[in-house]
């Protein structure tokens, strides 16, 4: 690129006196000859380059070698060329299917550039730039190619136009610097000096406030002005120094020292004051700039904090700059574009700036319907032509939204715009006909295009049709059309909802007549299934106010019949639900009994083993006591001991004693290890070290020496203070442990080992939290909200590997993460989550992969949007519980004891009074029996005569 040194050489001819008209003509002829020679030389060099690249034989191989056969190098070139051609055809075909595939555009430009297809590279870049804003790297690459081929003034103008397009996509200091330096090279042309100054001034207004990169623009501008030796230019340099020193930039001290050295006169006091003020401002901005320098891209959180600070300060130029800086690295974040455009719409309100930002937003994130809707509103707000707004809306429809509701939103926005264009004082107009035609087109589009793609039209409540009906009734006074639309709404599955009927009723009340209101409510009474009581109340209220006696009787009869039927249906449903709940309780009780029986059986076996060990120890103690002569016989002895004859007792005891100290088989060794664990002192968990401890669970119970196995795994995260596995009373490993680190950094690093496989099972690593103090704490490392860049895949074959699925998904974009869902045992469940770099790639993968067959399994692919988990409702204190809970409340934690006796004669035991039937739903279930003492206390006192009657009763 040209530098400021070229400006000196280019500016000298401008200062020379001109000889006259003849000299001017000669100079023009010479310039034309030079341009023609430069063009011819450039063409010759291109041809020579191509000839050398394709026709020159390799070193050491003459042209006659091979006799027509290609050398190995030529074969490789031809093979590489064929591969590139096939890749070009594949990429072009893919772009013909989905023109919004960003990565495909980039790959195509790269391959075409390798092939040297200059015209095709230009066409591919042009096509991509019309759809997407190009990054700084792509623009610089394009500009360098065009600058290297520019020879005459016409080519230079073409490069200028490219620079203008480049600085509009993103605010990039490097592109502005290249633009300024390239314009210096054209200073010898007509108006060249004014062009250079115009470019540099625009660059300063755009990125001159950039604290880290703006300095380069200021210095390049000053070098250019300093190179032009004129008295007027010196004042220009003074002005640039003073303007720069009034702005907080890095290395301000060096700039001030340079100004002191360059200036012959003392620096004015006003300049020093402005410089000191800028230094103070720099100290306020430094924490945010240093946070950006220390963080890694894309640094969204740091930019958000910086934006919040600038918004409080309120300088529009600096707010725009920090937004633009953030968008360079976060151009695919729709929320950032929305916040930026919202600020411009509400605060700045400059047409060119606002519309430019909206246009760039939808080019960066075309899959976001909210950005297109805001763009349409901004165009309407600033009076853009109707044809341009309609063309933008058509682009929005072809953008490829991710959800069906996004299409409803964009149609609603466009229909609202068309409605605001209509003058409803006229009976008929071109705008009104266009509005009606667009409503009809919207309904057809949602029913056909959207429903075919998403299996739903995105408008189950028929909001678009409702708006059309309201416009026809209220603004066009066409109730007949409104009634037709509402009939269509009710036939689409909305007749069972009370709110839909009441919406129609209110429209008839406001713009119709009583007859149609009554007809609508009678239909609502028969069809509504969610809240029929509300509809019945509205009908009775209307008849009470406006109806005759006959109308009243008819309304009462219909409402009573309908409510009786609804009550009966609800009772049946409640009985069915109660029956299912009872069955579930019985199944749960059976499972509980089975678990209790298994635990009892295990305890019984454990006690038997312990008794056998205790018997052996007692036998040894007894033998030792008999040798000393002072031990008593134990009250109970094992049968084996009783079967040993008195004479052999010493031998048995001696051999048993010897065997206890000998090394036994592996089973004996394992028992000894278990016994050693059982004898270890219990160490209580120290909750004060929770911040430096992680909880590890789901480990195999058969894991030998858990501490030794896990320590090398966690030492990769930092020094391990202790690995504390948890054992049962019998000495068996319970499948979880605690790992303690010296600091929190290592503990946080250890959380990344979550789901690591240990002996075929996924190991769960979570923070160590006391559940008694934090009962609601749950660890789930994955998001449960809508993630438009992540896919959920179901129906996968269990044999599908992560690598195999990754190869399939990489065909549609860059995969950031892929996770196969497994159960606690580590076995696949046929589900997977795939995370792409952006929403565009994810939406493309949904369209391409949904319904794909993998090993005879048809998979389903959708955007990740997990359903909300149902939180179990806590039982209210006033409500009585059912089943086992009641028994525990009455009899205590262990239930009813066997020794409780009913001391009241059976003849005096009476069932409790039946509860009154419920108004809605089934009768309440009988509560658990009360204790005998409670029943006796509640029984009324009886006289002797009453007792006699009871005993004499047959």
C-alpha angles and dihedrals in degrees: 000000000000117000135201090272089069089058091067094053092043094047097051096072089051091061095050116101116252119238096216144273093314092054091049091054091049091049091050091050091049091049091051091050090049091050092049091048090049091051092049092047091050092051091048091050092050092050092047091049092052092046091050092047097050109019106034112105120230122264114280094018118101123211091249094055115107097022095238096332118122119244120237091258092054091048090054091049092050092047091049090048091052091050091050092049091051090048091050091051091048093050093046091050091050091050090051087059097043116014091183094068100121098187091049090057091050093049092048092053090049094052094044090050090053090051092051093237095154098175092046091047090054091048092048092049091047092051093048093047090054091057104031135025108248122236123245091258093052093048094048090050091050093046093049091053092049094044091052090055098041111108111155138034093270091056090047091055089052090053090048089055090051090051090051091053092046096055090050095059097057135352100249119167092204093058091048090050091051089047093053094046092048091050089055088064090062096051091112092064125087109289091004095136093051089047093054093049092046092053094048093046091051089047091053092049090049105041105001090106092055101121097209105028104025091081092073092058092051093048094047091051092049092048090053094050092044091054091061102077106210133120092242090052092059091062088050090055090049089052092050093051092050093047092049095048090055091061124076105245135152116267092024090149091060091050091050091050090049090052091050090051095045098044117081093199126061115271111259118250092238090059091051091050092050089048093052091048090051090051090055090050090049091059090056093051097043098083091056094045092048090049088055092048093050097044126079124243135305087030094185096159092051091049091049091055090047091050091050089053093049092047089057090049091051103210104147095204093052092043090054091048096051091047090051092048091051093048093054089068098027103039092137095057107102094192091060092052090048092052092047095048091045090055092050093046094051104032115020100031094182108152100217094044094044096048092044092055092046091050092050091047095058091044091054097042106022092159093066111093093193091064092051091048091051090048092054091049092049091050090051091045092055096044101251116177117273093238092056092050091049091049090051090051091052089052089052092055091055094046094093108239121208100226133042091231089062090067090051090053095051092045090050091052093050093045091051089053092051091048091055089055094058122095101213093190087080118074093224134007141161091253092053092051090049090051093052092046091050091050089053091047091049093054091048092047093050092046097048114021100032097037091049091055102039102023087240134067094226093234108082092156091051093235092165092053092046091054090050091051092050092051092049092048102040105029104025099033089226104138092162091064091043091054091050090053092049091050088054091048092053093050090058094073099278098108092092094062119089095206091059092053092046090051089054091045091053090051091051090046091054101040108009136055138270095257093060091043091055092045092051093050093048089054090046092054090055098042106035114101105166103056109002092156091066093051091047091052091052091050093049091047092053093048091047089054103038111004133097125241090264091052090049093051092048092049093048093049093049095045094048092049092047095046091048090053091047091049091052092049092049092050091052091048091048092049090050091049092048090049091051091047091051091050090051090050091050091049090049090050091050091050089049092052092049091051090048091051091050091050091048091050091050091049090049092053091046092050090050091053091047091050091052091051091046090051091053091050092048090051091053092047090048093052091050090049094051091052090055090045098226106085125107124226114258114250093239126036132186119257090240090059091048090052093056111096117238093246094054095045094094093050093049092049093047095049092046091050092050093048092054091064097043124093107260133197122296092270089057090049091051090050089052091050090050090048090050090052090048091053093051113111114256112249113205116223113257106226091194088072096053092111092060096038132081127202115229119196144160091057119153113268089221092061108131117218096356094190093054092045097048101040096075090047094056096037086076086072096049142291113334115218096187142347106208113189118192120233132190124242088268092054097254120141110252097207100254139075145170124250117199125200131189095242142018094250093066091044091054090047089053091059087072089069089070112131092018110153116248114181091338097311126102109246114223115217117187139158116279106249129165104239092199090063095036106031094166095053113120129169118220114153096196128075119256095196131087111292111186093191094054128076130210113212122192134176096047118156112254090236093059110116129213092246093051093051091045091056090054094047095046090067090072101043147317110313113215097181139359125192128185111208114233136177124246090276091057096250118137121255097200093256133111142176120216121192120202129193095251143005094257093063091045093052091048091051091051091055094046101039104036107107094014117150119232115180093337091311118117108217128208119218125192140154110278108260109145116203117251113265115242110241110217111245116240113236114254119243094235096052121087116233126224135229124002095358091066091049091053091049092051103037100027133252094312097048127232116347121228094234096061110115130196103233093188119092114249091239089063096047109102129181116253118260113277116253116247114262116266119249094223121026134005126326114272118267118253113265124236118280115271122236119273093250092053092049092050093050092050093049111101117246115265130205126229090259090056091052090050092052091051094051093046093049112110 
